[in-house]
Amino acid sequence: MQKDRKYDFDAEAHRQQLIPLLQRILSQPRRLSPREHQQLMRRYPKPAGAGFYSLANLVDGWRAFAGQDGLPEYDEAQLFKLRRKPVRTLSGVTPLTVLTKPFPCPGTCIFCPNDVRMPKSYLAAEPGAQRAEKNAFDPYLQTWARLDAYHKLGHSTDKIEIIILGGTWSFYPETYQIWFVKRIFDALHDFGAGIDRRQETIAAIREKSQFTGERISALTIDGAAMTASYNQTVQSIYAQEMRRSYDIAGAIAAGARPRGLADEYATWEELAAAQRENENAACRSVGLVVETRPDHISEAEVLRARRLGCTKVQIGIQSLSDRVLALNKRGHDVAATRRALRLLRKAGFKIHAHWMPNLYGASPAADRADYARLFDDPDFRPDELKIYPCSLIESAELMQRYQAGQWQPYTHEELLELLVACFARTPEYCRLTRVIRDIPGTDIVTGNKVTNFRQLVERELARRGMKSRDIRAREIRRQPVTEADLKLDCVNYATSIGREIFLQYITKTGAIAAFARLALPAIEAPPLLPELAGCALLRELHVYGAALGIGKSREGIAQHAGLGTRLIEQVAARARARGYTRLAVISAVGTRAYYRKRGFVDGALYQIRDVTAAPDQP
């Protein structure tokens, strides 16, 4: 991002105060603790009793004064000492989450919250949901605002993983999906170019909207009574706006009406143009994630997601017991989950599963067996996993089972023992992305309210002389590495479509610096698409360490040690040795240029490289 981006804060007016403050912070050999930081802020307050400098003020000051008055030259490595929550970008990319608008959901799960202000399953008090509501669930506003916040706090905004959450993505109209993704790209491009079209967008939304926040917030659902479902309530609120959106989309498609910024309509051709622009943009999409249900995955849906630029799918498995799924009115069986994951694997997607212990009808012992099936059965074996123990929300139908004495949350001790067993059972090719959902305690009627349960589990594992082997527990983060520190390790396992090889560069202690996921589908099986014939699939390539700007390097940082290129060559060699003639990669829009430089050629939905001959040796 541009070092000289302008903000409301005038750093020059505070030069006299900021220079000594920045000198004190940046001269430290390490990042200050929160307590040390607060003490320093009190020593260097704003003039005239105007309070204390924010972290964003410090970052702006550093960008403005670097190399002046004794401050070191501008170096993004120094930003780590100023950042708030630096862990967010220590996995190599900058995650950016946006929520879709409230919309009917095909599910009737009894455990699911019914907050009609939000897309299904989300609550208005959740941090991400609050940001979405503040921006009217508009994709452009959400994306631009989040990029702005990251930049102000010193995080890199060059490589963005876009995470689209909210209800069942596959149930939203195709035109809305195209428009939503296209507007995210518009925000990436505008922010990277220093353009701010938020006011125009806000004006268009206000002109279009038929309902006020006060009217929506006054409507609630009582889970114990359930006189109206989420879908019925949402449709009663948004029916007029939904009809208007469909009418507008039809009129635009027919050429009978000009389009406004807030009209939820875009064409595939417009999205493709935005994707091409993003290939070399200042803010690039290096991953695009959507979430959906197993029963809404089909070949057509998989191909549509790929055409949108998706590289990963979050999918609600919840349970691998048909009995538990039926008791919780999930609306699909385990066979649907098997079919969905098989289709996603055939298409090369990363699979990010959700699993829920303590559902109605489950028990700690049954959940432990269920978790074992998740990795013992080749039909499942997700790449990433969110573990969401069931908590009771007042608007959920589960209230009725609770009041009847038919369901109780696990005790703290039961949940801890279960999660310790789950962590110990997780293979090293899987990343436990989240352990407890970020639901405010005020929204939980009963159930776990401890938000740092991962820390408690890891502490208990250590007490027992064990530790988690999952990817998140082993990420190298800011640990400096050299080529001599690393060795290549491979994990082979069976999947529903063939074999999988998980290649990882690790240190002697097992810390992971980079990895690749290579899928080896049965060669005799028909491919999902003709362009995948004879292809092994590079499903993921990830290099860890602090996220750095595109084209920038730093000695000792895993992201720029050439590990990505080395892994690609290792993957190609293994594909060739097993009889594949080609290697396909499910690349993100913003990584296409990276793969072209490494021998891949653009196909319709994938980039493909011939692997029949080994590369020339230097």
Secondary structure as a PSIPRED ss2 file (coil, helix, strand):
# PSIPRED VFORMAT (PSIPRED V4.0)

   1 M C   1.000  0.000  0.000
   2 Q C   1.000  0.000  0.000
   3 K C   1.000  0.000  0.000
   4 D C   1.000  0.000  0.000
   5 R C   1.000  0.000  0.000
   6 K C   1.000  0.000  0.000
   7 Y C   1.000  0.000  0.000
   8 D C   1.000  0.000  0.000
   9 F C   1.000  0.000  0.000
  10 D C   1.000  0.000  0.000
  11 A H   0.000  1.000  0.000
  12 E H   0.000  1.000  0.000
  13 A H   0.000  1.000  0.000
  14 H H   0.000  1.000  0.000
  15 R H   0.000  1.000  0.000
  16 Q H   0.000  1.000  0.000
  17 Q H   0.000  1.000  0.000
  18 L H   0.000  1.000  0.000
  19 I H   0.000  1.000  0.000
  20 P H   0.000  1.000  0.000
  21 L H   0.000  1.000  0.000
  22 L H   0.000  1.000  0.000
  23 Q H   0.000  1.000  0.000
  24 R H   0.000  1.000  0.000
  25 I H   0.000  1.000  0.000
  26 L H   0.000  1.000  0.000
  27 S C   1.000  0.000  0.000
  28 Q C   1.000  0.000  0.000
  29 P C   1.000  0.000  0.000
  30 R C   1.000  0.000  0.000
  31 R C   1.000  0.000  0.000
  32 L C   1.000  0.000  0.000
  33 S C   1.000  0.000  0.000
  34 P H   0.000  1.000  0.000
  35 R H   0.000  1.000  0.000
  36 E H   0.000  1.000  0.000
  37 H H   0.000  1.000  0.000
  38 Q H   0.000  1.000  0.000
  39 Q H   0.000  1.000  0.000
  40 L H   0.000  1.000  0.000
  41 M H   0.000  1.000  0.000
  42 R H   0.000  1.000  0.000
  43 R H   0.000  1.000  0.000
  44 Y C   1.000  0.000  0.000
  45 P C   1.000  0.000  0.000
  46 K C   1.000  0.000  0.000
  47 P H   0.000  1.000  0.000
  48 A H   0.000  1.000  0.000
  49 G H   0.000  1.000  0.000
  50 A C   1.000  0.000  0.000
  51 G C   1.000  0.000  0.000
  52 F C   1.000  0.000  0.000
  53 Y C   1.000  0.000  0.000
  54 S C   1.000  0.000  0.000
  55 L H   0.000  1.000  0.000
  56 A H   0.000  1.000  0.000
  57 N H   0.000  1.000  0.000
  58 L H   0.000  1.000  0.000
  59 V H   0.000  1.000  0.000
  60 D H   0.000  1.000  0.000
  61 G H   0.000  1.000  0.000
  62 W H   0.000  1.000  0.000
  63 R H   0.000  1.000  0.000
  64 A H   0.000  1.000  0.000
  65 F H   0.000  1.000  0.000
  66 A C   1.000  0.000  0.000
  67 G C   1.000  0.000  0.000
  68 Q C   1.000  0.000  0.000
  69 D C   1.000  0.000  0.000
  70 G C   1.000  0.000  0.000
  71 L C   1.000  0.000  0.000
  72 P C   1.000  0.000  0.000
  73 E C   1.000  0.000  0.000
  74 Y C   1.000  0.000  0.000
  75 D C   1.000  0.000  0.000
  76 E H   0.000  1.000  0.000
  77 A H   0.000  1.000  0.000
  78 Q H   0.000  1.000  0.000
  79 L H   0.000  1.000  0.000
  80 F C   1.000  0.000  0.000
  81 K C   1.000  0.000  0.000
  82 L C   1.000  0.000  0.000
  83 R C   1.000  0.000  0.000
  84 R C   1.000  0.000  0.000
  85 K C   1.000  0.000  0.000
  86 P H   0.000  1.000  0.000
  87 V H   0.000  1.000  0.000
  88 R H   0.000  1.000  0.000
  89 T H   0.000  1.000  0.000
  90 L C   1.000  0.000  0.000
  91 S C   1.000  0.000  0.000
  92 G C   1.000  0.000  0.000
  93 V C   1.000  0.000  0.000
  94 T E   0.000  0.000  1.000
  95 P E   0.000  0.000  1.000
  96 L E   0.000  0.000  1.000
  97 T E   0.000  0.000  1.000
  98 V E   0.000  0.000  1.000
  99 L E   0.000  0.000  1.000
 100 T C   1.000  0.000  0.000
 101 K C   1.000  0.000  0.000
 102 P C   1.000  0.000  0.000
 103 F C   1.000  0.000  0.000
 104 P C   1.000  0.000  0.000
 105 C C   1.000  0.000  0.000
 106 P C   1.000  0.000  0.000
 107 G C   1.000  0.000  0.000
 108 T C   1.000  0.000  0.000
 109 C C   1.000  0.000  0.000
 110 I C   1.000  0.000  0.000
 111 F C   1.000  0.000  0.000
 112 C C   1.000  0.000  0.000
 113 P C   1.000  0.000  0.000
 114 N C   1.000  0.000  0.000
 115 D C   1.000  0.000  0.000
 116 V C   1.000  0.000  0.000
 117 R C   1.000  0.000  0.000
 118 M C   1.000  0.000  0.000
 119 P C   1.000  0.000  0.000
 120 K C   1.000  0.000  0.000
 121 S C   1.000  0.000  0.000
 122 Y C   1.000  0.000  0.000
 123 L C   1.000  0.000  0.000
 124 A C   1.000  0.000  0.000
 125 A C   1.000  0.000  0.000
 126 E C   1.000  0.000  0.000
 127 P H   0.000  1.000  0.000
 128 G H   0.000  1.000  0.000
 129 A H   0.000  1.000  0.000
 130 Q H   0.000  1.000  0.000
 131 R H   0.000  1.000  0.000
 132 A H   0.000  1.000  0.000
 133 E H   0.000  1.000  0.000
 134 K H   0.000  1.000  0.000
 135 N C   1.000  0.000  0.000
 136 A C   1.000  0.000  0.000
 137 F C   1.000  0.000  0.000
 138 D C   1.000  0.000  0.000
 139 P H   0.000  1.000  0.000
 140 Y H   0.000  1.000  0.000
 141 L H   0.000  1.000  0.000
 142 Q H   0.000  1.000  0.000
 143 T H   0.000  1.000  0.000
 144 W H   0.000  1.000  0.000
 145 A H   0.000  1.000  0.000
 146 R H   0.000  1.000  0.000
 147 L H   0.000  1.000  0.000
 148 D H   0.000  1.000  0.000
 149 A H   0.000  1.000  0.000
 150 Y H   0.000  1.000  0.000
 151 H H   0.000  1.000  0.000
 152 K H   0.000  1.000  0.000
 153 L C   1.000  0.000  0.000
 154 G C   1.000  0.000  0.000
 155 H C   1.000  0.000  0.000
 156 S C   1.000  0.000  0.000
 157 T C   1.000  0.000  0.000
 158 D C   1.000  0.000  0.000
 159 K E   0.000  0.000  1.000
 160 I E   0.000  0.000  1.000
 161 E E   0.000  0.000  1.000
 162 I E   0.000  0.000  1.000
 163 I E   0.000  0.000  1.000
 164 I E   0.000  0.000  1.000
 165 L E   0.000  0.000  1.000
 166 G C   1.000  0.000  0.000
 167 G C   1.000  0.000  0.000
 168 T C   1.000  0.000  0.000
 169 W H   0.000  1.000  0.000
 170 S H   0.000  1.000  0.000
 171 F H   0.000  1.000  0.000
 172 Y C   1.000  0.000  0.000
 173 P C   1.000  0.000  0.000
 174 E H   0.000  1.000  0.000
 175 T H   0.000  1.000  0.000
 176 Y H   0.000  1.000  0.000
 177 Q H   0.000  1.000  0.000
 178 I H   0.000  1.000  0.000
 179 W H   0.000  1.000  0.000
 180 F H   0.000  1.000  0.000
 181 V H   0.000  1.000  0.000
 182 K H   0.000  1.000  0.000
 183 R H   0.000  1.000  0.000
 184 I H   0.000  1.000  0.000
 185 F H   0.000  1.000  0.000
 186 D H   0.000  1.000  0.000
 187 A H   0.000  1.000  0.000
 188 L H   0.000  1.000  0.000
 189 H H   0.000  1.000  0.000
 190 D H   0.000  1.000  0.000
 191 F H   0.000  1.000  0.000
 192 G H   0.000  1.000  0.000
 193 A C   1.000  0.000  0.000
 194 G C   1.000  0.000  0.000
 195 I C   1.000  0.000  0.000
 196 D C   1.000  0.000  0.000
 197 R C   1.000  0.000  0.000
 198 R H   0.000  1.000  0.000
 199 Q H   0.000  1.000  0.000
 200 E H   0.000  1.000  0.000
 201 T H   0.000  1.000  0.000
 202 I H   0.000  1.000  0.000
 203 A H   0.000  1.000  0.000
 204 A H   0.000  1.000  0.000
 205 I H   0.000  1.000  0.000
 206 R H   0.000  1.000  0.000
 207 E H   0.000  1.000  0.000
 208 K H   0.000  1.000  0.000
 209 S C   1.000  0.000  0.000
 210 Q C   1.000  0.000  0.000
 211 F C   1.000  0.000  0.000
 212 T C   1.000  0.000  0.000
 213 G H   0.000  1.000  0.000
 214 E H   0.000  1.000  0.000
 215 R H   0.000  1.000  0.000
 216 I H   0.000  1.000  0.000
 217 S H   0.000  1.000  0.000
 218 A C   1.000  0.000  0.000
 219 L C   1.000  0.000  0.000
 220 T C   1.000  0.000  0.000
 221 I C   1.000  0.000  0.000
 222 D C   1.000  0.000  0.000
 223 G C   1.000  0.000  0.000
 224 A C   1.000  0.000  0.000
 225 A C   1.000  0.000  0.000
 226 M C   1.000  0.000  0.000
 227 T C   1.000  0.000  0.000
 228 A C   1.000  0.000  0.000
 229 S C   1.000  0.000  0.000
 230 Y H   0.000  1.000  0.000
 231 N H   0.000  1.000  0.000
 232 Q H   0.000  1.000  0.000
 233 T H   0.000  1.000  0.000
 234 V H   0.000  1.000  0.000
 235 Q H   0.000  1.000  0.000
 236 S H   0.000  1.000  0.000
 237 I H   0.000  1.000  0.000
 238 Y H   0.000  1.000  0.000
 239 A H   0.000  1.000  0.000
 240 Q H   0.000  1.000  0.000
 241 E H   0.000  1.000  0.000
 242 M H   0.000  1.000  0.000
 243 R H   0.000  1.000  0.000
 244 R H   0.000  1.000  0.000
 245 S H   0.000  1.000  0.000
 246 Y H   0.000  1.000  0.000
 247 D H   0.000  1.000  0.000
 248 I H   0.000  1.000  0.000
 249 A H   0.000  1.000  0.000
 250 G H   0.000  1.000  0.000
 251 A H   0.000  1.000  0.000
 252 I H   0.000  1.000  0.000
 253 A H   0.000  1.000  0.000
 254 A C   1.000  0.000  0.000
 255 G C   1.000  0.000  0.000
 256 A C   1.000  0.000  0.000
 257 R C   1.000  0.000  0.000
 258 P C   1.000  0.000  0.000
 259 R C   1.000  0.000  0.000
 260 G C   1.000  0.000  0.000
 261 L C   1.000  0.000  0.000
 262 A C   1.000  0.000  0.000
 263 D C   1.000  0.000  0.000
 264 E C   1.000  0.000  0.000
 265 Y C   1.000  0.000  0.000
 266 A C   1.000  0.000  0.000
 267 T C   1.000  0.000  0.000
 268 W H   0.000  1.000  0.000
 269 E H   0.000  1.000  0.000
 270 E H   0.000  1.000  0.000
 271 L H   0.000  1.000  0.000
 272 A H   0.000  1.000  0.000
 273 A H   0.000  1.000  0.000
 274 A H   0.000  1.000  0.000
 275 Q H   0.000  1.000  0.000
 276 R H   0.000  1.000  0.000
 277 E H   0.000  1.000  0.000
 278 N H   0.000  1.000  0.000
 279 E C   1.000  0.000  0.000
 280 N C   1.000  0.000  0.000
 281 A C   1.000  0.000  0.000
 282 A C   1.000  0.000  0.000
 283 C C   1.000  0.000  0.000
 284 R E   0.000  0.000  1.000
 285 S E   0.000  0.000  1.000
 286 V E   0.000  0.000  1.000
 287 G E   0.000  0.000  1.000
 288 L E   0.000  0.000  1.000
 289 V E   0.000  0.000  1.000
 290 V E   0.000  0.000  1.000
 291 E E   0.000  0.000  1.000
 292 T E   0.000  0.000  1.000
 293 R C   1.000  0.000  0.000
 294 P H   0.000  1.000  0.000
 295 D H   0.000  1.000  0.000
 296 H H   0.000  1.000  0.000
 297 I C   1.000  0.000  0.000
 298 S C   1.000  0.000  0.000
 299 E H   0.000  1.000  0.000
 300 A H   0.000  1.000  0.000
 301 E H   0.000  1.000  0.000
 302 V H   0.000  1.000  0.000
 303 L H   0.000  1.000  0.000
 304 R H   0.000  1.000  0.000
 305 A H   0.000  1.000  0.000
 306 R H   0.000  1.000  0.000
 307 R H   0.000  1.000  0.000
 308 L H   0.000  1.000  0.000
 309 G C   1.000  0.000  0.000
 310 C C   1.000  0.000  0.000
 311 T C   1.000  0.000  0.000
 312 K E   0.000  0.000  1.000
 313 V E   0.000  0.000  1.000
 314 Q E   0.000  0.000  1.000
 315 I E   0.000  0.000  1.000
 316 G E   0.000  0.000  1.000
 317 I E   0.000  0.000  1.000
 318 Q E   0.000  0.000  1.000
 319 S C   1.000  0.000  0.000
 320 L C   1.000  0.000  0.000
 321 S C   1.000  0.000  0.000
 322 D H   0.000  1.000  0.000
 323 R H   0.000  1.000  0.000
 324 V H   0.000  1.000  0.000
 325 L H   0.000  1.000  0.000
 326 A H   0.000  1.000  0.000
 327 L H   0.000  1.000  0.000
 328 N C   1.000  0.000  0.000
 329 K C   1.000  0.000  0.000
 330 R C   1.000  0.000  0.000
 331 G C   1.000  0.000  0.000
 332 H C   1.000  0.000  0.000
 333 D C   1.000  0.000  0.000
 334 V H   0.000  1.000  0.000
 335 A H   0.000  1.000  0.000
 336 A H   0.000  1.000  0.000
 337 T H   0.000  1.000  0.000
 338 R H   0.000  1.000  0.000
 339 R H   0.000  1.000  0.000
 340 A H   0.000  1.000  0.000
 341 L H   0.000  1.000  0.000
 342 R H   0.000  1.000  0.000
 343 L H   0.000  1.000  0.000
 344 L H   0.000  1.000  0.000
 345 R H   0.000  1.000  0.000
 346 K H   0.000  1.000  0.000
 347 A C   1.000  0.000  0.000
 348 G C   1.000  0.000  0.000
 349 F C   1.000  0.000  0.000
 350 K E   0.000  0.000  1.000
 351 I E   0.000  0.000  1.000
 352 H E   0.000  0.000  1.000
 353 A E   0.000  0.000  1.000
 354 H E   0.000  0.000  1.000
 355 W E   0.000  0.000  1.000
 356 M C   1.000  0.000  0.000
 357 P C   1.000  0.000  0.000
 358 N C   1.000  0.000  0.000
 359 L C   1.000  0.000  0.000
 360 Y C   1.000  0.000  0.000
 361 G C   1.000  0.000  0.000
 362 A C   1.000  0.000  0.000
 363 S C   1.000  0.000  0.000
 364 P H   0.000  1.000  0.000
 365 A H   0.000  1.000  0.000
 366 A H   0.000  1.000  0.000
 367 D H   0.000  1.000  0.000
 368 R H   0.000  1.000  0.000
 369 A H   0.000  1.000  0.000
 370 D H   0.000  1.000  0.000
 371 Y H   0.000  1.000  0.000
 372 A H   0.000  1.000  0.000
 373 R H   0.000  1.000  0.000
 374 L H   0.000  1.000  0.000
 375 F H   0.000  1.000  0.000
 376 D H   0.000  1.000  0.000
 377 D C   1.000  0.000  0.000
 378 P C   1.000  0.000  0.000
 379 D C   1.000  0.000  0.000
 380 F C   1.000  0.000  0.000
 381 R C   1.000  0.000  0.000
 382 P C   1.000  0.000  0.000
 383 D C   1.000  0.000  0.000
 384 E E   0.000  0.000  1.000
 385 L E   0.000  0.000  1.000
 386 K E   0.000  0.000  1.000
 387 I E   0.000  0.000  1.000
 388 Y C   1.000  0.000  0.000
 389 P C   1.000  0.000  0.000
 390 C C   1.000  0.000  0.000
 391 S C   1.000  0.000  0.000
 392 L E   0.000  0.000  1.000
 393 I E   0.000  0.000  1.000
 394 E C   1.000  0.000  0.000
 395 S C   1.000  0.000  0.000
 396 A C   1.000  0.000  0.000
 397 E C   1.000  0.000  0.000
 398 L H   0.000  1.000  0.000
 399 M H   0.000  1.000  0.000
 400 Q H   0.000  1.000  0.000
 401 R H   0.000  1.000  0.000
 402 Y H   0.000  1.000  0.000
 403 Q H   0.000  1.000  0.000
 404 A C   1.000  0.000  0.000
 405 G C   1.000  0.000  0.000
 406 Q C   1.000  0.000  0.000
 407 W C   1.000  0.000  0.000
 408 Q C   1.000  0.000  0.000
 409 P C   1.000  0.000  0.000
 410 Y C   1.000  0.000  0.000
 411 T C   1.000  0.000  0.000
 412 H H   0.000  1.000  0.000
 413 E H   0.000  1.000  0.000
 414 E H   0.000  1.000  0.000
 415 L H   0.000  1.000  0.000
 416 L H   0.000  1.000  0.000
 417 E H   0.000  1.000  0.000
 418 L H   0.000  1.000  0.000
 419 L H   0.000  1.000  0.000
 420 V H   0.000  1.000  0.000
 421 A H   0.000  1.000  0.000
 422 C H   0.000  1.000  0.000
 423 F H   0.000  1.000  0.000
 424 A H   0.000  1.000  0.000
 425 R H   0.000  1.000  0.000
 426 T C   1.000  0.000  0.000
 427 P C   1.000  0.000  0.000
 428 E C   1.000  0.000  0.000
 429 Y C   1.000  0.000  0.000
 430 C C   1.000  0.000  0.000
 431 R E   0.000  0.000  1.000
 432 L E   0.000  0.000  1.000
 433 T E   0.000  0.000  1.000
 434 R E   0.000  0.000  1.000
 435 V C   1.000  0.000  0.000
 436 I C   1.000  0.000  0.000
 437 R C   1.000  0.000  0.000
 438 D C   1.000  0.000  0.000
 439 I C   1.000  0.000  0.000
 440 P C   1.000  0.000  0.000
 441 G H   0.000  1.000  0.000
 442 T H   0.000  1.000  0.000
 443 D H   0.000  1.000  0.000
 444 I E   0.000  0.000  1.000
 445 V E   0.000  0.000  1.000
 446 T E   0.000  0.000  1.000
 447 G C   1.000  0.000  0.000
 448 N C   1.000  0.000  0.000
 449 K C   1.000  0.000  0.000
 450 V C   1.000  0.000  0.000
 451 T C   1.000  0.000  0.000
 452 N C   1.000  0.000  0.000
 453 F H   0.000  1.000  0.000
 454 R H   0.000  1.000  0.000
 455 Q H   0.000  1.000  0.000
 456 L H   0.000  1.000  0.000
 457 V H   0.000  1.000  0.000
 458 E H   0.000  1.000  0.000
 459 R H   0.000  1.000  0.000
 460 E H   0.000  1.000  0.000
 461 L H   0.000  1.000  0.000
 462 A H   0.000  1.000  0.000
 463 R H   0.000  1.000  0.000
 464 R C   1.000  0.000  0.000
 465 G C   1.000  0.000  0.000
 466 M C   1.000  0.000  0.000
 467 K C   1.000  0.000  0.000
 468 S C   1.000  0.000  0.000
 469 R C   1.000  0.000  0.000
 470 D C   1.000  0.000  0.000
 471 I H   0.000  1.000  0.000
 472 R H   0.000  1.000  0.000
 473 A H   0.000  1.000  0.000
 474 R H   0.000  1.000  0.000
 475 E E   0.000  0.000  1.000
 476 I C   1.000  0.000  0.000
 477 R C   1.000  0.000  0.000
 478 R C   1.000  0.000  0.000
 479 Q C   1.000  0.000  0.000
 480 P C   1.000  0.000  0.000
 481 V C   1.000  0.000  0.000
 482 T C   1.000  0.000  0.000
 483 E H   0.000  1.000  0.000
 484 A H   0.000  1.000  0.000
 485 D H   0.000  1.000  0.000
 486 L C   1.000  0.000  0.000
 487 K E   0.000  0.000  1.000
 488 L E   0.000  0.000  1.000
 489 D E   0.000  0.000  1.000
 490 C E   0.000  0.000  1.000
 491 V E   0.000  0.000  1.000
 492 N E   0.000  0.000  1.000
 493 Y E   0.000  0.000  1.000
 494 A E   0.000  0.000  1.000
 495 T E   0.000  0.000  1.000
 496 S C   1.000  0.000  0.000
 497 I C   1.000  0.000  0.000
 498 G E   0.000  0.000  1.000
 499 R E   0.000  0.000  1.000
 500 E E   0.000  0.000  1.000
 501 I E   0.000  0.000  1.000
 502 F E   0.000  0.000  1.000
 503 L E   0.000  0.000  1.000
 504 Q E   0.000  0.000  1.000
 505 Y E   0.000  0.000  1.000
 506 I E   0.000  0.000  1.000
 507 T C   1.000  0.000  0.000
 508 K C   1.000  0.000  0.000
 509 T C   1.000  0.000  0.000
 510 G C   1.000  0.000  0.000
 511 A C   1.000  0.000  0.000
 512 I E   0.000  0.000  1.000
 513 A E   0.000  0.000  1.000
 514 A E   0.000  0.000  1.000
 515 F E   0.000  0.000  1.000
 516 A E   0.000  0.000  1.000
 517 R E   0.000  0.000  1.000
 518 L E   0.000  0.000  1.000
 519 A E   0.000  0.000  1.000
 520 L E   0.000  0.000  1.000
 521 P E   0.000  0.000  1.000
 522 A C   1.000  0.000  0.000
 523 I C   1.000  0.000  0.000
 524 E C   1.000  0.000  0.000
 525 A C   1.000  0.000  0.000
 526 P C   1.000  0.000  0.000
 527 P C   1.000  0.000  0.000
 528 L C   1.000  0.000  0.000
 529 L C   1.000  0.000  0.000
 530 P H   0.000  1.000  0.000
 531 E H   0.000  1.000  0.000
 532 L H   0.000  1.000  0.000
 533 A C   1.000  0.000  0.000
 534 G C   1.000  0.000  0.000
 535 C E   0.000  0.000  1.000
 536 A E   0.000  0.000  1.000
 537 L E   0.000  0.000  1.000
 538 L E   0.000  0.000  1.000
 539 R E   0.000  0.000  1.000
 540 E E   0.000  0.000  1.000
 541 L E   0.000  0.000  1.000
 542 H E   0.000  0.000  1.000
 543 V E   0.000  0.000  1.000
 544 Y C   1.000  0.000  0.000
 545 G C   1.000  0.000  0.000
 546 A C   1.000  0.000  0.000
 547 A C   1.000  0.000  0.000
 548 L C   1.000  0.000  0.000
 549 G C   1.000  0.000  0.000
 550 I C   1.000  0.000  0.000
 551 G C   1.000  0.000  0.000
 552 K C   1.000  0.000  0.000
 553 S C   1.000  0.000  0.000
 554 R C   1.000  0.000  0.000
 555 E C   1.000  0.000  0.000
 556 G C   1.000  0.000  0.000
 557 I C   1.000  0.000  0.000
 558 A H   0.000  1.000  0.000
 559 Q H   0.000  1.000  0.000
 560 H H   0.000  1.000  0.000
 561 A C   1.000  0.000  0.000
 562 G C   1.000  0.000  0.000
 563 L H   0.000  1.000  0.000
 564 G H   0.000  1.000  0.000
 565 T H   0.000  1.000  0.000
 566 R H   0.000  1.000  0.000
 567 L H   0.000  1.000  0.000
 568 I H   0.000  1.000  0.000
 569 E H   0.000  1.000  0.000
 570 Q H   0.000  1.000  0.000
 571 V H   0.000  1.000  0.000
 572 A H   0.000  1.000  0.000
 573 A H   0.000  1.000  0.000
 574 R H   0.000  1.000  0.000
 575 A H   0.000  1.000  0.000
 576 R H   0.000  1.000  0.000
 577 A H   0.000  1.000  0.000
 578 R C   1.000  0.000  0.000
 579 G C   1.000  0.000  0.000
 580 Y C   1.000  0.000  0.000
 581 T C   1.000  0.000  0.000
 582 R E   0.000  0.000  1.000
 583 L E   0.000  0.000  1.000
 584 A E   0.000  0.000  1.000
 585 V E   0.000  0.000  1.000
 586 I C   1.000  0.000  0.000
 587 S C   1.000  0.000  0.000
 588 A C   1.000  0.000  0.000
 589 V H   0.000  1.000  0.000
 590 G H   0.000  1.000  0.000
 591 T H   0.000  1.000  0.000
 592 R H   0.000  1.000  0.000
 593 A H   0.000  1.000  0.000
 594 Y H   0.000  1.000  0.000
 595 Y H   0.000  1.000  0.000
 596 R H   0.000  1.000  0.000
 597 K C   1.000  0.000  0.000
 598 R C   1.000  0.000  0.000
 599 G C   1.000  0.000  0.000
 600 F C   1.000  0.000  0.000
 601 V E   0.000  0.000  1.000
 602 D E   0.000  0.000  1.000
 603 G C   1.000  0.000  0.000
 604 A C   1.000  0.000  0.000
 605 L C   1.000  0.000  0.000
 606 Y C   1.000  0.000  0.000
 607 Q E   0.000  0.000  1.000
 608 I E   0.000  0.000  1.000
 609 R E   0.000  0.000  1.000
 610 D E   0.000  0.000  1.000
 611 V C   1.000  0.000  0.000
 612 T C   1.000  0.000  0.000
 613 A C   1.000  0.000  0.000
 614 A C   1.000  0.000  0.000
 615 P C   1.000  0.000  0.000
 616 D C   1.000  0.000  0.000
 617 Q C   1.000  0.000  0.000
 618 P C   1.000  0.000  0.000
